[in-house]
Amino acid sequence: MAQEVEGAARSATATTITFGDRVAAAVDAKRSQLLVGLDPRPELLPVELRGDIYRSRASAADAVGRFCRGLIDAVAPYVVGVKAQLAYFETLGADGLRAFEEICEYARAANLLVVADGKRGDIGSTARAYADSYLEQREDRPPPVDALTVSPYLGSDSIEPFLAACRRAGNGIFCLVKTSNAGSADLQDAALSDGRPLWHHVAALVDEWGQDLVGERGLSSVGAVVGATYPRAVAEARKLMPRAILLLPGVGAQGGTPADVARAFTSGPASALVPVSRSVIYAFRVDGADWRKAAAAESARLRGEVWAVSGW
């Protein structure tokens, strides 16, 4: 009996599709490397959804849920997934987290990948709890998301629980390496004794952590967040982490352009993903069009531009 159980476990492990392979399949199917960021702020919702947001957090969470589901319907033909910013859901308390889980399920039903942008990072049992919350199967249900952003700046013991979850469930993580904000230079660009910036050392660790999580398409389940606002860093990161999927925030409202991320794709068409949030989900505030049509049009435009600069 024990041998049968062991054999079944080996079979399940062997048939688990890695996150890198799932990203590659999605990019091939959609000819897109775009993620739409779900950063819903109740006060910025379309007028038709804003009516009851000030009555209670439950009402605001319901409005946010309707907004995100409408966006998913609109952009699904043009994107491979969504990147849900947890902070905007957490601020609405338990109702917001309920809306987050419902939106994740809705996106998956639309055959989209779901990245939770939580930037989690801690040690020991706390890191394991974060990994369990987002990356592990729940009873007979799949993990709530396909990947989670994490901070590696607490060291390898803070990352190992996430790596273990990725091995078991076939999910992924994106480690913060060189972030898009101006203040990232305060720490991430600090020079080491050999002259390298600190983030180069972190990139080398990310490459090492992902070595045993490389799928059949040559991409690791351990990815890296690198700001599109630093085109030179994007090129350097690609060389330092040739198997990592790069998550490249900063295109759109932060000032980055598709051309700034072109060098990220030298490891293949699926070797980088470009999340775009405000410029898509709030496009209706610029041109006054229906919010769904505006989001669809902007995501379609960016999908084409990013694909073109990727060279594939």
N, C-alpha and C positions, 0 to 999 in steps of 0.2 A: 504493500500500500504506500509506504514511504517513497519507494522508487517511482510509483505512478505520479505522486504529487510533485516530486522533484522534476520528473520529465515534463509534466504539464507546465510547471513554472518556467523551465527552459524554453519550451515552445512559445509561451506567451511573450517572453523576453525577445525571442528571435523574430516574432511577427510584429513587434512594436515599431511603428513608423516614427523615425526621428523628426523632431521639429524642423530641422534643416531640410529634410526631404519633403515635408508637407509645404513649407514655404516655396520650395522650387516647383512643386506641382501646381500650386496656386498661381505663381507668376507665369508659368507656361500657359495655363488655361486662360488667364485674363489678359495676358500681355500687358501687365501692369505691375509696378513696384510701389504702388501708393497705398498708404493707410490713411483713413480719415480719423482725426482725433476728435473724440467726444469730450468736449470741455464745456458742459452746459451750465450757463449762469442764468438763473430764473429771470432776472431783470432784463436780460437781453433776448429773451424768447420772442417769437412772433406774437403780435398783438392777440391773435386768436387763441393763443395758449397761455397768455399772461394773466387772465382774469382773476383766478383764485390763488395766485402764488403767495399772496401776503396773508391769507387766512390761517395757514398752518404749514408746518414742514411737510406734512403728508400731502397737502394739496400741491405744494411746490414740487415734491418728488413725482407726483402723478403727471404734472405738466412736463417735467424733464423727461420722464419716460416716453410720453407721446412724441415729444420733439425728437428724441434719439431714434425711436422706431421709424418715424417719418424720414429721418436722414438716412438710416440704413436702407430703407426701401429705395430712396432716390439714388444713392451712390453705389449700390451693390454691383451694377454692371461694370463699374470702372475701377474698383479697388479690390485688393486682396484681403483686406481686413480693416478692423477698427482698433484704435488705441484709446482706451477709456481712462481718463484722468481721475483717479480715485478721490482726490481731494474735493472735487466738485460734488461728488456723491456723499462723501463722509460729512460734509458740512450740513447736510440735511438729515443727519442722524440715522436711526434705524430704518426710517422710510427711504432714505437715500440709498442705503446699502441694499434694501429690497429692490429698488429700481435698478441698481447696478446689476444685480444678479439676473433680473428679468431681461435686461437689455443684452447681457452676455448670451443668454439662451436664444434671444431673438436673432442676434447676429449670427450665431452658429447655425440656426435653422436656415439662414440665408446663405450658408456655405462660405462664411467669412471667418478668417482667423481673428482671434481676440487677444490683444495685448493689454494687460492691466498695467498702467503707469502708476506704480506706487512707490518706487525708489526705496524698497524695503532693505533693511540691513541691520543685523544684530548678531549676537553670538549665542552658542549653545542651544538650550531648549527654546529660546525666543525665536531664533532663526528657523528652527524646525517647525515651530508653530506657524510662522509666516509661510513656509513652504507647504505645510499641510493645508493651509487656508486657501491657497490659490493654485497649487500645482498637483495636488494629489486627488485621486479618485475619492468620491464620497459615496460610500456604500455601493449602490448599483448605478450611480450616476458618474459621468465623466468629470474631470476637474473643471472648475468654473471658467478658467481661461486657458489659452494656449501658451502664453508666455507672460513673464513678469519682469519689470525693471527692478534691478537691485543695485545697492551700493557696495562696491568691493573694498572700500577704503578702511574697513575694519579688519581686513586680512582674510587669509584662506579659510580659517575655521568658521568665519561668518558666511562663507559661500558654500561649503561642503554640503549642508542640508539641502540647499537648492539643487546642487548637482545630483545628489542622490535621488531627489524627486524627479528630475529630468530623466535619469536612467530608468526609473520604474515606469513612468507614465508617458514618456515620449514627448514631453513638453520642453519649453525653452526658457532661457533667461537672457536679458540684455543688461550687461554690467556698465555702469556709468564709468566712462574712461576720460573723455574730453567733452564737457558739456557746453551747450550753446550760449550760456549766459556770460556776460562780460566779467563777472566776478570769479569765473572759473580759474582765471589766471592766478588768483591769490594763492591757491594750493596746488592746482594741477600743473601749473607751469613752473613750480619751484624747482630749482636746479639741484640735481643729485651731485655727489662727489665726482662722478665721471663726466659731468656736464649735461647729461640727458635731463629733460624735464620729467617730473614725477610721473606724469601720465604715460610716458613711454614704458616705464617699469610696470605700471598697472596693465598696459596693453600686452606686455610679454606674459604676465601672469594669466590674463584672460586666454591667450593663445594656448598656454600650457593646460589650463583647466578644461579646455574644450577638446583635448586630443582624443579622448576615448568616447566622445559623443559626436563624432563625424559620421554623417550618413552616406548613403550610396552616391549621392550627388556631390560629395566633397565638401559639404557645408556642415558646420558644427551647430549643435543646439545651444552653445554658449556664444551669444552675440555681444555686441558692444554699442553703447550710445556715444556718438561722436557728432558734435554740432556742425550743421551745414554752414553756420556762420563763420567757420574757420576752414576754408577750402584747403589750405596747406596741410592742416592737421588731418583732414579727410584722406589725402593722398598718403601721408605718413602712416596713418592708422591701417590703411589697406595693406601696406608692406609689412607692418608689424603683426598683423592678424589676418593672414591670407585665407583662412578657413572660416572666419567669423562673419556672420551676417551683421552688417552695420546698420544701426537704426539712426537716421540722420535728421533730427529735429532742427527747425530753424528756417525752413523754406516758407515763404509767404510773409506773415505779419512780422516776423523777426528780422526780415531783410535778406534772407538767403534766397538763391535762385536755383532752378534745376541745373544750370551750368556749373554751379559751385560743387555739385556732388558727382560729377561725371566720373572722376577717377575712382570712386568707390566701387564701380562695377567691373573692374578688371578681373575679378575672380568668377565672373559669370553674371547673367541677368538677374539672378535671385540673391546675389551676394550683398545686396543692400535694400533697405526699405525706407521710404520717405513718408513720414507722417506729416499731414497738413491739417491744422485744426481751424483756427479762427477765419482764415481766408476762404474756407469752404463752408463751414457751418453757419457763419454769419454773413455770407455773400449777399443775402437778401437785403441787408442793411445798407449796402453800397448802391445797388442798382434798382432797388425797390420791387424786384420781381417776386413771384411766389417763392417762398423759402425752399421748397423742395426742388423746384426747377432751377433755382439759382445754385443750390448745392450740387445738383447733378451736372450743370453746365461747367462749373468751376472744377469739379473733380475730373470730368472728361478732358478738359483742357490740360490740366496738370498731368494727368495720366499720359497723354500724348507727348508732352514736353519731356517728362522724365524718361520715358521709354526711348525717345529720340537721342537724348544725351548719353544714355547708357551704352549706346553703340551696338545693341543687339537687335 
